[in-house]
Amino acid sequence: MITTAHTLLTAEWAADVQVLETAIREFDAKHELTSDCRVVMFEVPRDRTLHVNVTHSQKTKPVAGWSGPGSVPGGFVNNRTFGAMRPGRIARHIREMVFAVPA
C-alpha cells in the first residue's frame, strides 16, 4: 500500500502536489509493491524546491538521485528535492523510488 501526505508552506507547489498525489494513487493500482510505502512532499522555509521523502518498511537498493536510506521509526527513508521540473517527470522519479528493489 502507498500512502501520501504533504506539508506545504506556500501555494507554489500546491497544483503540482495535487497532480503528484493523483499519479501516486495510480501507481498503487497498476503495480505490486514489495513493501508498504509512504510518500511525503514538503517545503522548507527559504528553499524553493519541493522535498520528497519515500519511506519503505524494508530497506531498498539505492536509486540514482535519491539520498538515503536513513533509518526511521517507520522503516527506511530516502529523500530527494525537485526544482523546475514538470510534475509528470517528478512522478516518474518518485515511481522509481516507490518500486525500488528490496536490498
C-alpha positions as CSV (number, residue, x, y, z in Angstrom):
1,M,0.0,0.0,0.0
2,I,1.2,3.5,-0.8
3,T,0.2,6.4,1.3
4,T,0.8,10.1,0.7
5,A,0.9,13.3,2.8
6,H,2.1,16.8,2.2
7,T,3.0,19.9,4.2
8,L,3.3,22.9,2.1
9,L,4.2,26.4,3.4
10,T,3.2,28.3,0.2
11,A,1.0,27.8,-2.8
12,E,3.9,27.5,-5.1
13,W,3.9,23.7,-5.3
14,A,0.1,23.1,-4.5
15,A,-1.1,22.3,-8.0
16,D,1.9,20.1,-8.7
17,V,1.4,18.2,-5.5
18,Q,-2.2,17.5,-6.4
19,V,-1.1,16.1,-9.7
20,L,1.6,14.0,-8.0
21,E,-0.8,12.6,-5.4
22,T,-3.1,11.5,-8.2
23,A,-0.3,9.9,-10.1
24,I,0.9,8.1,-6.9
25,R,-2.6,6.7,-6.3
26,E,-2.4,5.2,-9.9
27,F,1.0,3.6,-9.1
28,D,-0.8,1.6,-6.4
29,A,-3.5,0.4,-8.8
30,K,-1.1,-0.6,-11.5
31,H,1.8,-2.3,-9.8
32,E,2.5,-4.7,-6.9
33,L,4.6,-3.4,-4.1
34,T,7.2,-5.4,-2.2
35,S,6.6,-3.4,1.0
36,D,4.4,-0.7,2.3
37,C,5.5,2.8,1.2
38,R,4.8,6.3,2.4
39,V,5.5,9.4,0.2
40,V,5.6,12.8,1.9
41,M,6.0,16.0,0.0
42,F,7.0,19.2,1.8
43,E,8.6,22.6,1.6
44,V,11.4,24.0,3.8
45,P,11.5,27.7,4.7
46,R,13.6,29.8,2.4
47,D,14.1,26.9,0.0
48,R,12.0,27.0,-3.3
49,T,12.4,23.3,-4.0
50,L,9.9,20.5,-3.3
51,H,11.3,17.9,-0.9
52,V,10.1,14.4,-1.2
53,N,10.6,11.6,1.3
54,V,9.8,8.0,0.4
55,T,9.7,5.6,3.3
56,H,9.6,1.9,2.9
57,S,9.0,-0.7,5.6
58,Q,12.0,-2.6,4.3
59,K,15.4,-1.4,3.1
60,T,15.7,-0.9,-0.6
61,K,18.6,-0.8,-3.0
62,P,19.8,2.7,-3.9
63,V,18.1,4.7,-6.7
64,A,20.1,7.3,-8.7
65,G,19.3,10.8,-7.5
66,W,17.9,9.8,-4.1
67,S,19.7,10.3,-0.7
68,G,19.5,7.6,1.9
69,P,18.4,5.3,3.2
70,G,18.1,6.6,6.7
71,S,16.6,4.5,9.5
72,V,13.4,6.0,10.9
73,P,10.7,4.5,13.2
74,G,8.5,3.7,10.2
75,G,11.3,1.9,8.2
76,F,13.9,3.4,5.8
77,V,13.6,6.8,4.2
78,N,15.1,8.2,1.0
79,N,14.9,11.9,0.1
80,R,15.2,14.0,-3.0
81,T,14.5,17.6,-3.9
82,F,12.9,18.8,-7.1
83,G,13.1,22.3,-8.7
84,A,11.9,23.4,-12.1
85,M,10.6,20.1,-13.4
86,R,7.2,19.1,-14.8
87,P,5.0,17.0,-12.5
88,G,5.0,14.1,-14.9
89,R,8.8,13.8,-14.7
90,I,8.8,14.2,-10.9
91,A,6.2,11.4,-10.8
92,R,8.5,9.1,-12.8
93,H,11.3,9.8,-10.3
94,I,9.0,9.1,-7.4
95,R,7.8,5.9,-9.0
96,E,11.4,4.6,-9.4
97,M,11.9,5.1,-5.7
98,V,8.5,3.7,-4.7
99,F,9.2,0.5,-6.6
100,A,12.9,0.2,-5.7
101,V,14.2,-3.3,-5.4
102,P,14.5,-4.6,-1.8
103,A,18.0,-4.7,-0.5
